[in-house]
Amino acid sequence: MDNNTDKVFSKNLFSNFSSSISFDKRIYKEDIKLSIAYSKALKKIDILTSEEQKKIEEGLTLIHKEIESGKFKWRDDLEDIHMNIESRLHDLVGGIAGKIHTGKSRNDQVATSLRMYLKTRIDYIHKLIRNLEIEVVNKAELNFGIIMPSYTHLQKAQPVLLSHHLMAYFEMLERDISRFYECKNRMDQIILGSGAVAGSFYDIDREFLAKELDFSRVNKNSIDGVSDRDFILDLANCITTSMMHLTRLSEELILWSSEEFNYINLPDNVVTTSSMMPQKRNPDYPELIRGKFGRTLGNLVSIITMLKALPLSYNRDMQEDKEPIFDSIDTYISSMEVMIEIIKGSNFNKKVMMDSASGNILATDLADILTMKGVPFRESHITISKLTNELHKEGKSISDLSKSELSKALGEDIDIDNKKSINSRNIVAGTSENRVKEEIKTAKKILNI
């Protein structure tokens, strides 16, 4: 029997320029699941008999097994995943395969199957973020009590708990989870049934399809449905933002593992040596995460540029949405998996960090002490600034002065050290031991650990 799918779609085109099968075949599971559900919907309106629907479902199930086993033969001349599967279905069950496209366009099909695929990726991303959060919180709890310098402008600022610094990344990751959740919620609407653009001629039960394909709702406008790619843009933005957070963490790991800082020892399985210099322990993995951010940002720009000024509704330009979002997903997932391993296997150098919390790091505390004694803060600021400048000329810093020398220099009784400094920040979000303990406790409750 002639394969009518091949008759319609197998063309002697100039080249495989229009083919997307090399990258959209990754959504085969979703596309097959969609077609099985759609065959059931067609049976409900008597387009398919029960026997025909059963044959189609069995054929699609066999195609799934062929793809899984690597036996399926992909064809560029059929352009995409949808027609490759339909053509093979025709080979297996004959002419009734042609009924599966009744009232359905590739426009609403791809908009639905892509949403299905991306929702599964977001679920996996959510698990990865949670796993990274667990490692961060575990490290914060394990290293509780270590005092280190905080930094602004990469200059030592004020003493803080290392645990407080680590928990800052927990907060970033929590925002990432929130963004991914909102992204998934916005894309969680079925487009199938919108047809090519005007909606289906057939009385397809779209609520049934939504339930079968795990969508929470049905879209309201067919024109928007087949042309909307905001959900891809949203996801690309979520990935780029979270990758940016990973680059900030990577940058600190790179700096902190240098000999100049020596705050952290990275695990052996994420560092490499030099081809020439045998002593080197290069932080290649965090450097690669830092570098790969450019790919996700470039993909975001690519997608939004592709969508700019497109007239309604579907245009073939939209085929260019898949490669960048797939690449961003792959890049982000591999980066997250690597970062989890890095944090899990890293160890902090307590003595180095504690010793580094010195110099003029208590300058703000001294200004605050003077202010509490009635000196206007701006005047206190000037006084301490003059003191640090004078000490600098002598090659000294505040930490070089004894308690009595410091009290004499400021004309007030001064009693301050790093631990007193951090515990004076006992306000919500502060770095005091009590507040950071609460922060870790709250995070552990969120993570169920």
Secondary structure, DSSP 8 states (H G I E B T S, - for coil): ---HHHHHH----SSSTT--HHHHGGGHHHHHHHHHHHHHHHHHTTSS-HHHHHHHHHHHHHHHHHHHHT-----GGG-SHHHHHHHHHHHHHGGGGGGGGTT--HHHHHHHHHHHHHHHHHHHHHHHHHHHHHHHHHHHHHTTT-EEEEEETTEEEEEEEHHHHHHHHHHHHHHHHHHHHHHHHHH-EE-TTSTTTT--SS---HHHHHHHTT-SEE-S-HHHHHH--HHHHHHHHHHHHHHHHHHHHHHHHHHHTSTTT--EE--GGG-B--SS-TT--B-HHHHHHHHHHHHHHHHHHHHHHHHTT--SS--GGGGGGHHHHHHHHHHHHHHHHHHHHHHHH-EE-HHHHHHHS-TTTTHHHHHHHHHHTT--HHHHHHHHHHHHHHHHHTT--GGGS-HHHHHHHHTS-----HHHHHHT--STT--SHHHHHHHHHHHHHHHT-
